[in-house]
């Protein structure tokens, strides 16, 4: 198994594709690619339809998937708010690749035990959470990683690539079966504050009571105990974490599914959150900042003990320079932890990855798919 990744900043798409493809061709040392994953920045939107033919001119073999992007990642660099084209290529002996394409929440038949998928979807035309739930229900052991196409601001403005086809909606992907293992790392980048609490009254995505008290009052009591610097973060970086393992007795960073606090229902002092809640669920409030996000990623990568041949990174548009104040943060952390492993990807409108054995659509995360031989 061999992986290679390259990126180009050239302002002309034809030259950008040629430069990036030359980089991966050289790194592949004469082996043809069985899989090519391409991401193209919104600055090339006028030429989105040309991407498959341009890539095929340099990488004629194998399966091609990809999508439009608000920023691209490849060759150890992250390109944001500027022209960019990223290509990641893989030679995958004894691996069967099955292309996936669809428009609705019903998944196509999936090969493999367990199914292992790279999934790219358009945020305007697919109920991605319903799709992920359907896949998890049909295949509880499935491994999914991916992201939502970005760059477009309206329906029809994104592009999804599958071989020679260009789609403006739906989803595309690839299932990998055979001599391959797809490991996942999802860095949610939050730290818990206060203490865990039980949802003692909740309905749909509204929490009315926590530990028997009105939810807003219970939250305020915890915020009053925070240091000054944490209280300053609350207005723009407060989240709720939902414990994923019902019978767990102790909770730490990484045990929670992180979701947005969307607002307050003032008449009942209730909290509106970005997930469905159930009574007797355990929740804990969380904060996010650059240091916490960096520490979380460093911690998760340090725990990974395998030797991947290649990796794909699906990172939120809200990370990168917007969060860290400099480019290449997550790719630098990745290289420091795992060495010179080929890493490509893009900045997404939402990231797909598992938490505690279930697949979710995330925000503000970095979701890695790490690929290695099974034997």
ABEGO torsion letter per residue (X at the ends): XBBBBBBBABABAAAAAAAAAAAAAAAAGGBBBABBBBBBBAAAAAAAAAAAAAAAAABABEBBBEBBBABBBBGGBBBBGBBBBBBBBBBBBGBBBBBBBBABABBBBBBEOBBBBBBBBBAAABBAAAAAAAAAAABAABBBBEBBBBGBABBGABBBBBEABBBABEBBEBBBBEBBBBBBBBBAGBBBBEBBBBBABBBEABBABBGGBBAAAAAAAAAAABBAAAAAAAAAABBBBBBABAABABBBBGABBBBBBAEBBAAAGBBBBABBBBBGBBBBBBBBBAAAAAAAAAAAAAABABBBABBBBBBBAABEAAAAGBBGAAAAAAAAAAEBBBBBEBBBAEBBBBBGGBBBBBBGBBBBBBBBBAX
